Amino acid sequence: MNKTKLIFSLIASLILSTHITKGQGKTLYVIDSIPFYQNMPFIKEIAADDMHLYDDEIASQKIYTDSVKIKNLGFEIFDTVIVIETKEMLKRPLELSKIPNKKLFQIYNTFIYYQNGDKPYTGPFIDYNINGSIKERGYINNGTIEGIVYEYDNMGKIKKEEDFKNGFSARSYREFWPNGKIKAKYNFSFSSPNEYSLYTSQGLKIPKSYKKITSFINEKQFHSDDTYKTILKLFQNSNYRINQKSYDAFLFLGASLFYNGEVELAIQMLDSALVREPEDINSRICRLYCTIFKYENSKLRSIKPIKENYTFAPIDSSALSERPIDIRTICNDIHELKAQGYNHLCSYTYEDDEGSDVKFFVSIPDAEKIYCK
């Protein structure tokens, strides 16, 4: 099946309900035994961006169109049923396979039940991404989530631990860098000051004076003749504008500068972010996007503000040899992202001053094919 068609059909299947009548040409996807068609209580957690299932992630696929076979499967209101098994599902350890899938739970009167159980569920739960990789796991006690809920990254490593009490977040959590070291700790308390600590990927605690940048210079200041010299100097020397130890302040500046058309300066800021924190995935995604954009617009020094999502198209590969240093940067970022499990699409969403989302996204296979020969 065509990959693109599969993505759109999956999204459409999510909004269907059990009130569908036969004969409308409806298709149901059953992925790793989970039917994506009804209003499951946790289905809202699957955003459209998470609904990409690629050909190389599928282990097997069966298409049923015979009405008798479809009825035997229990999905008689559909004309076509596509049953998919993912490669990740086949690799699951036996102990994980026995844990009930979060998408099969139902909520009644604020309590969680497993399938058609007659009493609130008690026991472990697990959730998976659409490609079968582990997404989350935790424990439910008498129908409410209790204890630590673990979230996982693309490589199956824990990226966050969040504490729950009586079904609600206790607002205490720990986040982790891709190398496993603690990234942030937050402990909420009603009786004492809240404790929030940040750490580098090397385990160094970031001082409390660390602050994220919260505002930016007016757009019209970007387009004077001395933009690249004066603005860069201002950022490097003014603690009011930016904390020199803050990698994510440089990330924010890089994304903001690119949004306002300053591609070269954006890349410099993202370089600075990665020098300060090589493990930061978002800075690497943004730099890859901006550097590719620079290649496609090699004669542009300043461009119009970017208001819409931009995806790169193939360019003349003969021109790439003229800029070998940036080519190495692009390939290095691609390889680093692949090492963190980004084998298909990588993305980062930046929120501009008006609250609108601007997305940076790159197809890793396409970029690798063009730039890493």
C-alpha positions in Angstrom: 0.0 0.0 0.0 1.1 3.5 -0.8 2.7 5.1 2.3 1.0 8.5 1.9 -2.5 6.9 1.5 -1.9 4.9 4.6 -1.2 8.0 6.6 -4.3 9.9 5.5 -6.5 6.8 5.9 -5.2 6.3 9.5 -6.1 9.9 10.4 -9.6 9.5 8.9 -10.1 6.3 10.7 -9.6 7.9 14.0 -12.6 10.1 13.7 -15.0 7.4 12.7 -17.6 6.0 15.2 -19.5 2.8 15.6 -22.6 4.5 14.0 -21.1 4.1 10.5 -23.5 2.2 8.2 -22.4 -0.5 5.8 -21.9 0.3 2.1 -20.1 3.6 2.5 -16.7 2.2 1.4 -15.2 2.6 4.9 -11.8 1.2 5.7 -10.7 0.1 9.1 -7.0 -0.3 10.1 -6.1 -2.8 12.8 -2.6 -2.1 13.8 -0.9 -4.5 16.3 -4.4 -5.8 17.3 -5.7 -2.2 18.0 -8.7 -1.1 15.8 -8.4 2.6 15.0 -12.0 3.5 14.5 -13.9 4.3 17.7 -13.8 7.0 20.3 -11.4 5.4 22.7 -10.7 7.4 25.8 -7.0 7.9 25.1 -7.1 8.2 21.3 -7.0 12.0 21.5 -3.4 11.7 22.6 -2.4 10.6 19.1 -1.9 13.8 17.1 -1.8 13.9 13.3 2.0 14.2 13.5 2.2 10.8 15.2 0.2 9.0 12.6 3.0 8.3 10.2 3.5 4.6 9.5 6.2 3.9 7.0 6.8 0.9 4.7 10.0 -0.2 6.4 8.2 -0.3 9.8 5.6 -2.8 8.7 6.3 -6.5 9.2 3.1 -7.9 7.6 -0.2 -6.6 6.1 -3.4 -8.4 5.2 -6.3 -6.8 3.4 -9.8 -8.3 4.0 -12.7 -7.4 1.6 -14.8 -10.5 2.0 -17.9 -9.6 4.1 -17.9 -13.0 5.8 -14.3 -12.8 6.9 -14.8 -9.2 8.0 -17.8 -10.3 10.1 -15.7 -13.0 11.7 -13.2 -10.5 12.7 -15.9 -8.5 14.4 -15.9 -5.5 12.1 -19.0 -6.1 10.0 -19.8 -2.3 9.6 -16.7 -1.9 7.4 -16.1 -2.8 3.7 -12.4 -3.2 4.0 -10.2 -4.2 7.0 -6.4 -3.9 6.8 -4.6 -5.8 9.5 -1.0 -4.7 10.1 1.7 -6.0 12.3 4.7 -3.7 12.9 8.3 -4.9 13.2 8.6 -3.3 16.6 5.6 -5.3 17.9 7.3 -8.5 16.9 10.4 -7.5 18.9 8.5 -6.9 22.1 9.7 -8.9 25.1 7.1 -11.4 26.5 6.7 -9.4 29.7 5.7 -6.3 27.8 3.3 -8.2 25.5 1.3 -9.3 28.6 0.7 -5.8 29.8 -2.7 -4.4 28.7 -2.6 -1.7 26.0 -3.7 1.7 27.2 -5.9 2.2 24.0 -8.1 -0.7 25.1 -9.2 0.9 28.3 -12.5 2.7 28.8 -13.5 5.4 31.3 -16.8 5.3 33.2 -17.6 7.8 36.0 -13.9 8.9 36.0 -12.7 5.4 36.6 -10.6 3.3 34.2 -11.9 -0.1 33.1 -10.1 -2.7 30.9 -12.3 -3.6 27.9 -15.6 -4.9 29.4 -14.4 -5.5 32.9 -17.1 -5.2 35.7 -14.9 -3.3 38.1 -12.2 -0.6 37.9 -8.9 -1.9 36.7 -5.9 -2.5 38.9 -2.5 -3.3 37.3 0.1 -2.1 34.9 -0.6 -0.4 31.6 1.4 0.3 28.5 1.0 2.5 25.4 2.7 2.3 22.0 3.4 4.7 19.2 1.7 3.9 15.8 4.9 2.2 14.6 4.8 -0.2 17.6 7.6 1.3 19.6 7.0 1.9 23.3 5.6 5.3 24.2 4.5 5.2 27.9 4.0 2.8 30.8 2.7 3.0 34.3 0.3 1.6 36.9 -3.4 1.9 37.6 -4.8 1.3 41.1 -8.6 0.8 41.4 -9.3 2.7 38.3 -6.9 5.7 38.7 -3.3 6.2 37.5 -1.0 6.0 40.5 2.7 6.3 40.9 5.4 7.0 38.3 4.5 7.1 34.6 7.4 6.6 32.3 7.7 8.2 28.8 10.1 6.9 26.2 12.1 8.4 23.3 12.6 7.0 19.8 15.3 4.6 21.0 13.1 3.1 23.8 15.0 5.0 26.5 13.2 6.8 29.3 12.9 10.5 28.6 10.6 11.5 31.4 9.3 10.2 34.8 6.2 11.9 36.1 4.5 11.2 39.4 0.7 10.7 39.6 -1.6 10.6 42.6 -5.3 9.6 42.4 -5.3 9.8 38.7 -3.8 13.3 38.4 -0.3 14.6 37.8 1.4 15.5 41.1 3.4 18.0 39.0 6.7 16.4 40.1 8.8 15.0 37.3 12.3 14.2 36.0 13.4 14.6 32.4 16.5 12.9 30.8 18.9 13.7 28.1 19.4 11.1 25.3 22.6 9.9 27.1 20.5 9.0 30.1 21.7 11.8 32.4 19.1 14.0 34.2 18.0 17.0 32.3 15.5 18.6 34.7 13.9 17.9 38.1 10.8 19.6 39.4 9.2 18.9 42.8 5.9 20.6 43.6 4.9 21.4 47.1 2.1 23.2 48.8 4.0 23.8 52.0 7.4 24.8 50.7 8.9 26.6 47.7 8.9 24.5 44.5 12.2 23.0 43.6 13.3 23.2 39.9 16.8 22.2 38.8 18.3 22.0 35.4 21.4 20.0 34.3 23.6 19.8 31.3 24.0 16.5 29.5 27.4 16.1 31.3 25.7 16.2 34.7 26.5 19.8 35.6 23.9 21.7 37.5 22.9 24.9 35.8 22.9 27.9 38.2 19.5 29.3 39.3 20.4 32.6 37.5 19.8 30.7 34.3 16.8 32.2 32.4 15.1 31.5 29.2 14.7 34.5 26.8 11.1 35.6 26.8 11.1 38.5 24.2 12.7 39.4 21.0 13.8 42.5 19.1 11.3 44.2 16.8 11.4 42.7 13.3 12.3 45.9 11.5 15.6 46.0 13.3 16.7 42.9 11.3 17.0 44.5 7.9 19.6 47.3 8.1 22.9 47.1 6.4 24.9 46.2 9.5 22.4 43.6 10.8 24.9 40.7 10.9 27.6 42.6 12.8 25.6 44.7 15.2 22.9 42.2 16.2 25.4 39.4 16.7 27.7 41.6 18.8 24.7 42.7 20.8 23.7 39.1 21.5 27.2 38.1 22.5 27.8 41.0 24.9 24.4 41.7 26.5 23.2 39.5 29.4 19.9 41.4 29.2 19.3 40.0 25.8 20.6 36.5 26.3 22.2 34.3 28.9 25.5 33.1 27.4 25.2 29.8 29.2 21.7 29.1 28.0 21.6 26.7 25.0 17.9 27.0 24.6 18.0 30.8 24.5 20.3 30.4 21.5 17.8 27.9 20.1 15.0 30.4 20.5 17.0 33.1 18.9 18.0 30.9 16.0 14.4 29.9 15.3 13.3 33.6 15.7 15.9 34.9 13.4 15.1 32.3 10.7 11.4 33.2 11.1 12.3 36.8 10.4 14.5 36.0 7.4 18.0 36.1 8.9 19.2 32.7 7.7 23.0 33.2 8.2 22.6 34.6 11.7 20.1 31.9 12.6 22.6 29.2 11.8 25.2 31.0 13.9 22.9 31.0 16.9 22.0 27.3 16.4 25.7 26.5 16.1 26.1 28.3 19.5 23.3 26.3 21.0 24.9 23.0 19.9 28.3 24.0 21.2 26.8 24.6 24.6 24.6 21.4 24.5 25.4 18.8 21.8 22.7 16.5 23.1 19.8 18.9 22.4 17.7 17.4 19.6 15.6 20.5 18.8 18.7 22.6 18.1 20.0 20.0 15.8 16.7 19.7 13.9 16.5 23.4 13.5 20.1 23.7 12.3 19.6 20.9 9.8 16.5 22.7 8.5 18.1 26.1 8.3 21.3 24.8 6.6 19.4 23.0 4.0 17.3 26.1 3.4 20.5 28.1 3.0 21.7 25.7 0.3 18.5 26.0 -1.6 18.7 29.8 -1.4 22.5 30.2 -1.6 22.3 33.7 -3.1 19.9 35.0 -0.5 21.3 37.1 2.4 17.9 38.2 3.8 14.6 36.8 2.8 10.9 37.5 3.5 9.5 36.4 6.8 8.6 32.7 6.8 4.9 32.4 7.5 4.2 28.8 6.3 5.8 25.4 6.6 8.6 25.0 4.1 9.9 21.6 2.8 13.0 21.4 0.7 13.0 20.1 -2.9 15.9 18.3 -4.6 18.6 20.6 -6.0 21.4 20.2 -8.4 23.9 18.0 -6.6 26.8 19.4 -8.7 26.5 22.7 -6.8 27.1 21.0 -3.4 30.8 20.7 -3.9 31.2 24.5 -3.7 30.2 24.5 0.0 31.9 21.4 1.5 32.0 22.6 5.1 28.3 23.1 5.4 27.8 19.7 3.7 29.7 18.1 6.5 27.5 19.9 9.0 24.3 18.7 7.3 25.5 15.1 7.1 26.8 15.1 10.7 23.3 16.4 11.9 21.6 13.7 9.8 23.8 11.0 11.3 23.3 12.3 14.8 19.5 12.4 14.4 19.5 8.9 13.0 21.5 7.7 16.0 18.6 9.0 18.2 16.0 7.1 16.2 14.9 9.7 13.7 14.9 7.6 10.6 12.0 9.3 8.8 10.6 12.7 9.7 12.1 15.0 12.3 10.4 18.2 13.4 10.5 21.1 15.8 7.6 23.5 16.5 8.5 27.1 17.2 5.9 29.5 18.6 6.2 33.1 17.3 5.3 36.3 19.2 1.7 36.0 18.0 1.3 32.5 19.4 1.3 30.9 15.9 3.1 27.6 15.4 5.9 27.5 12.8 7.2 24.0 12.1 10.7 23.0 11.0 10.6 19.5 9.5 13.0 17.5 7.3 12.6 14.1 5.7 15.8 12.3 6.8 15.9 9.8 4.0 15.5 12.5 1.3 18.1 14.8 2.9 20.6 11.9 3.3 20.1 10.9 -0.4 20.8 14.5 -1.6 23.5 15.7 0.7 25.4 12.6 2.0 26.7 11.0 -1.1 
